[in-house]
C-alpha cells in the first residue's frame, strides 16, 4: 500500500473520515444504539468484539461506503487486527474501497484535572505503531477532552498530544491530534481561543518532515480554525460531531471553509441491526451523501 498515494488523497481529495473506532467501555453502548439485543452475543469481551466487528464490516462492505465520498476510516486496534472477506481490514479499505485507514491508539481519558482530561498512558505504543505501519495504515488518532477554559490544562493537553504525535511520526505514520472541546462547556468560545493559540505554537515548532492532522470540535465562531487549516505542517483539519445530531453538525460544518467531517455517531445515526440490506444501504447512502456535501461545501 502506497503511503505517498494516501498522502495525496489525504491532503486534497473531497470526502470525509468515517470514525469507526469505539472501543473498550464505549463498545456496549455503540452496540445498544445499533439495536443489538442483549442476547445477541454471549457475555465476554471476545464475543462482544466479534459482534462489533460484524457491525463495522457491514458498514465497510456496504455499496455506498467507497472512496468516492469516504476519504478515510478510523478503526480501533481490535478491528485493525481482524479481516474482512479474508483480507486484513486496512488492506481491504485501501485496495477494495480506496479509503485511507487510520487506527485509534489512545487508551481512554484520565480523571479531570485543571479543567481537562489528558490521555491515559499508552502501554505497548511502539508495538502498536509498528503493527499499524506493517499493515499499511496511514495514520493514527488519539483523543483528549477540554471541559473548561483553564490555560494550564489546555496547554498540558496540547503538549501531550504533540509529544506523542512526534513519536508516531517517527514510525512513518501521520497522527490525528484530537483535543476535543466539550460542547457543553460554559466557556467553550474561550476554550477554543486558548486551544488555537496552543496548537499554532506547537505547529510552528514542527520540523520540515513532520506533518499532522487535527480533529477539532466544530467551532463556535465560523472559520475559527482557518489558520490551522492553512498551516504548512497540517495535512487536513477534520471535525468531530461532538454530541450534535447529524443535521446540526452538517449545518455548522458547511460554514467552515476547508474543514471536513470525521463523524462517528452522526454517521451511524439510523443504522439498525437486523434491517434488510436494502434498508440499511438506503439509510447509509443518505448519511454519507449529507456528510459529504457538508464537508465539500466548506
Secondary structure, DSSP 8 states (H G I E B T S, - for coil): --HHHHHHHHHH-S-EEEEE---THHHHHHHHHTT--GGGS-SSHHHHHHHHHHHHHHHHHSTT-STTTEEEEEEEHHHHTSEETTEEHHHHHHHHH--EEEEE----B---BTTEE-B---TTHHHHHHHHHHTT--EEEEEEEE-S--HHHHHHHHHHHHHHHHHHHHTT-EEEEEEEE-TT-TTHHHHHHHHHHHHHHHHHTS-TT--EEEEEE--SSTTTTHHHHH-TTEEEEEEE-TT--HHHHHHHHTTSTTEEEEESHHHHTT--TT--HHHHHHHHHHHHHHHHHHHHH-
